[in-house]
Amino acid sequence: MLQTVDTLLRANDAIVKTVTSNPKGVAEALVQCQESAITLGTYIDTLDERFAPLVRTLEDYCENIYQMSESLSDENVCRKVSKKIQKQLTGLQNSIKYDMPDDKKEVVFLPYKASMWDSLESVWKAADEDPDCDAYVIPIPYFDKNPDGSFKEEHYEGDQYPDYVPVTRYDDYDLEARHPGVIYIHNPYDEHNHVTSVHPYFYSKNLRDYTDNLCIYLILY
């Protein structure tokens, strides 16, 4: 969460510096900022009710983003709104840092074929036994490929893992909002695997934006 707010603060600083020289780029950046704020607000809304003021702050922030997007031709207005945003985000940053309980490090495992789970299991067990970690096993869908590289049928093997492995559905965990400390994968090849492909959302080039550490376990035959 703190990283998301840090990113929004940096974006606010960059936006106000380029609003006259690159209005199109600023407009696109504002949309991305609003989407990130909505995602973060949605996640915080699932927590304790006492954090509801943080959600309202994010709602107000989105309103200011909209006001700025409507005033890109007026640099003075944009600077005034930017100052409001700076104050909002700094307050939000402090509230998350000092008022919310310390988060355990979240460690996410994204296997795709159940038959390959043994390559990650020992690492998962170590994380699962660590009192400072919350470990999530999130099997992800994958596709067989046709000779021309197009996808065939989709597979999901989340029901094929050992009973002692708690499985989380991939559509029940928002990687962008949760931003886990570590993600483990064993398929780093993205679209370059000629036989199978995990769902494109889980390509390594995307996952690196959703974690501080993307760890790859290669399976050698």
N, C-alpha and C positions, 0 to 999 in steps of 0.2 A: 504493500500500500504506500509506504513512504517513497518508494522508487517512482511510483506513478505520479505522486504529487511533485516530487523533484523534477520529473520530466515536464510537467505542466508549468512549473515555475520557469524552467529554462526556455520553454516554448514562448511563454509570455514575454520574456526579455528579448528573444529573437524577433518576435512578431512586431513589437513596437519599434524596433530598429530598422525593419525592412518594409513597413507598411506603405511607404511612398514609392520605394524602388521596385517592389515586387508584390503588388496587390493580389495578383492571381495566386501566387504561392502562399500569401498570408491567408487568403480565403480558404484554401485547401487545408492549411495548418489548423485553422479555427475549427473546421469540421472534425478533424482528427482529435483535437483537444476535447471537443464536446462529447465525442463518442467514448473517449477514455474516461471522462468524468461520469458519464452515464453508467458505464461498466463498473467503475469503482463504487458509485452510489448504490447500484443494485446489489453488489456484494455486501456493503456495510449494512444495508437494509435487512439482510438475513441474520445479522448479529443481534446482540441485546438491544432492547428498546432505548436504553440510555444513550445510545450512539445516534439516535434520530437527528439531533442537531447537526451532525456532520453531513447527513444526507441533505438537509435543508441548505447547508452551506454550498454543497455541490450543485444543488438546484439553482441557487442564486448565481453561482459562478457560470452556469450554462446560460442564464439570462444575460449576464454581462458579455459573454462570448457572442450571443446573438446581437446585442447592441453594438458591439465592435464591428461585427460583420456588416451591419447596416450603415456604418460610418467610415468605411475605409477611405473615402475621398477627403475626410477631414482629419488631418493628423493630430490636431489639438484634442478633438473628442477622443480619438483612439488612445492618446496618452493619458487622459483623465480616467478612461475606463481601465486602462492597463494598471494604473495605480490602485484602483479598487480591487482588481483581480490579484495583484501582488499581496495586498493586505488579507484578502480572503484565503488565498492559498497558504500564506505563512501561518495564519491562525489554524488552518486545517492541519498543516504539517505538525505544529506543536501539539495539537489535540491528539493526533494519532500517536505521536512520539511519547507523550507524557501521560495521557489520560486512558489510553487503551491498554489492556493487559499485554505483557510481553508475549509475542508470538513465538511458538516453537518453530524451528526450521522445518519447512515442508519439503519432503523429498518424494518425487513422483517417478514412478516406473511405468514406461509405455511399451510393454511387449505387444506383439501382434499375433504371432503364432504360439499357441499354447505349448506346442512341442519344443519350443526354444526357451521356455521359461526357466529351465535349469541354469541357463547362462547368467541369469540375473538374480536367482533365488538367494544365493548366499549373501549378496550385497543387500538385498531387501531385508533379510533376516537381521543383519547387523543394524540397519537403520530402524527396523521395527522394534528392536530391543533397546535402542538408545532413548533414554527418557527425555532428551532434548529434541527429539525428532518426531514428526508426524509423517508416517510413510504411507503412500497411496499407490496401490497397484491398479492401473487403469488400462486394461487391454483396449487396443484401438483397431478399427476396421482396416481391412486390406483387400486388394483386388488381385486376381490373376490377370495376366496380360496376354493379349493377342500378339501374333508375330509383328504386326505393324505398330505395337506400342500402346494401342487403345486398351481400355479396361474391359474385362469380362465381368463375371459376377462378383459381388461383394461378399466378404466373409467376416464374421465376428465370432470370436471363440471365447468370449468372457465367461461362458458357463462350463469351460473345460479345465479350469484351474483346480488345484487341490483344495479340499474343503477348508484347510487351515489358512488359506490365503484370502483375506477379505478383498473383494473386487469392487471397484467403483466404476460406474458407467461413465464412459468418456463424455457423454452429454450432460452429466451431473456435476462436472468439475470445470470451472471456467479458468483456463490457464492464464488468460490475460489479466483477469481481475485478481487472482490469487498470487500470481507471479512466484511460484515455488522457488526455494533456494537452489534446488538441484533437480534436474530431469535426467533420467537414465533412459537411453534407447539402445537398440541393437540393430537398427536399420538406418544407416546414415546416407543411403545412396539416392534418396529422393526419387526423381523421375528416371534416374540412370540405371536402376535395377531392371533388367530385361525380362524377368520372369514374374515378379510380383511388385506391387507398389502399395505402401500404406496410403491411407487417405491423404490427399495433398495438404490438408490443413496441418498434418503432423509431420510434414517435411522438416528436416533439420534446419533448413534456411529460414523457416518460420519460427520454430521452437526457440531458437537462440534469442528471439525478441521477448520471450515469455519467462526467462529464467536468468539467474546470474551465472549458472554453471550448467552447461549441457555436456553430459558425459556419455560417451559412446562405447559400448561393449561389442567388439567384433567377434563374430562366430567363425572360426576357421575350421574347415573340413580337411 
